[in-house]
Amino acid sequence: MRYPQGKPKISLTHRFHKITALLILGILIALVSFIPLRLAITLTRVPQPQAILALGGAFERIQVAARVWKTQPNLEIWISDFRSNYEPFRKIFQKVGVPEDQFHYASATDTVTNFTDSVQDLVNRKIWHLYLVTSDYHMARSRAIATLVLGSRGIVVTPISVPSTTKHQESIWRILRDCFRCLIWMVTGRTGASLHPNLYS
């Protein structure tokens, strides 16, 4: 089919959207491709963990974090969970003798915000290597998120899986969904958690 005036013109708005999308994609690729290098540098400089990051959601995780601390009492402990769980977790650490100034609590609403809400505090305290404590079924998703969120700031994790007999491994869909949210956070600083508080557990 021939057009009277040649090919149809692409509108400036369409062209702008296309350029913007390509620019954002390029930024994301650059950010993600730089992460392995940052993590390799961190492992060389800080081969041993400086702190423990335990994700809330199960008391077993907190108990394992407490046992790890007893073997390395110089480590700081970070717990990320709903604010309402603060006091029960605090009592667990008090029982094993964790000093108040070595215990920190970050309020979060889901697995992605477990990391995004605490990453800046870790950077401010110059903590570059963490033990990551969570349930075995939850570890794959947690490590993927940690790689993007913490890795983008040069923070590396050493995983400690807590055995669980009640839940199955999380689906690849949940992992990909949260990785996408992490990429959005890397560009915009937002995770989307407020859009549907109960969707992203």
PEZI-V63147 format. One record per backbone hydrogen bond with DSSP energy under -0.5 kcal/mol. CO is the residue of the C=O (numbers start at 1). NH is the residue of the N-H. E is the energy in kcal/mol with one decimal. If there is no record, write none. Layout:
co: {CO;CO}
nh: {NH;NH}
e: {E;E}
This chain:
co: {3;9;11;12;13;14;15;16;17;18;19;20;21;22;23;24;25;26;27;28;29;30;31;32;32;34;35;36;37;38;39;40;41;42;50;51;52;52;53;54;58;58;59;60;61;62;63;64;65;66;67;68;68;72;76;77;78;79;79;80;81;82;83;85;86;87;88;89;90;91;92;93;93;94;99;100;102;102;104;105;106;110;111;112;112;113;115;115;118;119;120;121;122;123;126;128;129;129;130;130;131;131;132;132;133;134;135;135;136;136;137;138;139;140;141;142;143;144;145;146;146;148;150;150;151;156;157;158;160;161;162;171;172;173;174;175;176;177;178;179;180;181;182;183;184;185;192;192;193;196;196;200}
nh: {6;11;15;16;17;18;19;20;21;22;23;24;25;26;27;28;29;30;31;32;33;34;35;35;36;38;39;40;41;42;43;44;45;46;76;131;54;78;133;80;61;62;63;64;65;66;67;68;69;70;71;71;72;75;52;104;54;81;106;56;108;85;86;89;90;91;92;93;94;95;96;97;98;97;102;103;77;104;79;107;81;114;115;115;116;117;118;119;122;123;124;125;127;126;128;156;50;51;132;158;53;133;134;160;55;162;138;139;139;140;170;142;143;144;145;146;147;148;149;150;151;152;153;155;154;130;159;132;134;163;136;175;176;177;178;179;180;181;182;183;184;185;186;187;188;189;195;196;196;199;200;111}
e: {-1.8;-0.5;-2.2;-2.6;-2.4;-2.2;-2.5;-2.7;-2.5;-2.2;-2.4;-2.6;-2.4;-2.5;-2.3;-2.5;-2.5;-2.2;-2.7;-2.8;-2.5;-1.2;-0.7;-0.9;-0.6;-1.9;-2.6;-2.2;-2.1;-2.3;-2.5;-1.5;-2.1;-3.8;-1.2;-2.5;-0.6;-3.5;-2.8;-1.9;-0.9;-1.0;-2.4;-2.2;-2.3;-2.1;-1.9;-2.6;-2.3;-1.8;-1.1;-0.7;-1.1;-2.2;-2.8;-2.8;-2.9;-0.5;-3.4;-3.0;-1.9;-1.9;-1.8;-1.7;-2.5;-1.9;-1.3;-1.7;-2.1;-1.8;-0.9;-0.6;-2.5;-0.8;-1.8;-1.2;-3.5;-0.5;-2.4;-0.5;-1.8;-1.3;-0.7;-1.4;-2.3;-1.7;-1.0;-1.7;-1.9;-2.3;-2.7;-1.6;-2.6;-1.6;-0.7;-2.6;-3.1;-0.9;-0.5;-3.1;-3.4;-0.6;-0.6;-3.0;-2.3;-2.2;-1.0;-0.8;-0.8;-0.5;-1.4;-2.1;-3.1;-1.9;-2.3;-2.8;-2.5;-1.5;-3.2;-0.9;-2.0;-1.1;-1.5;-2.5;-1.4;-2.3;-0.5;-2.4;-1.5;-0.6;-2.5;-1.5;-2.8;-2.7;-2.1;-2.1;-2.3;-1.9;-2.1;-2.1;-2.2;-2.3;-2.4;-1.2;-3.2;-2.2;-1.4;-0.6;-0.7;-2.2;-0.6;-0.8}
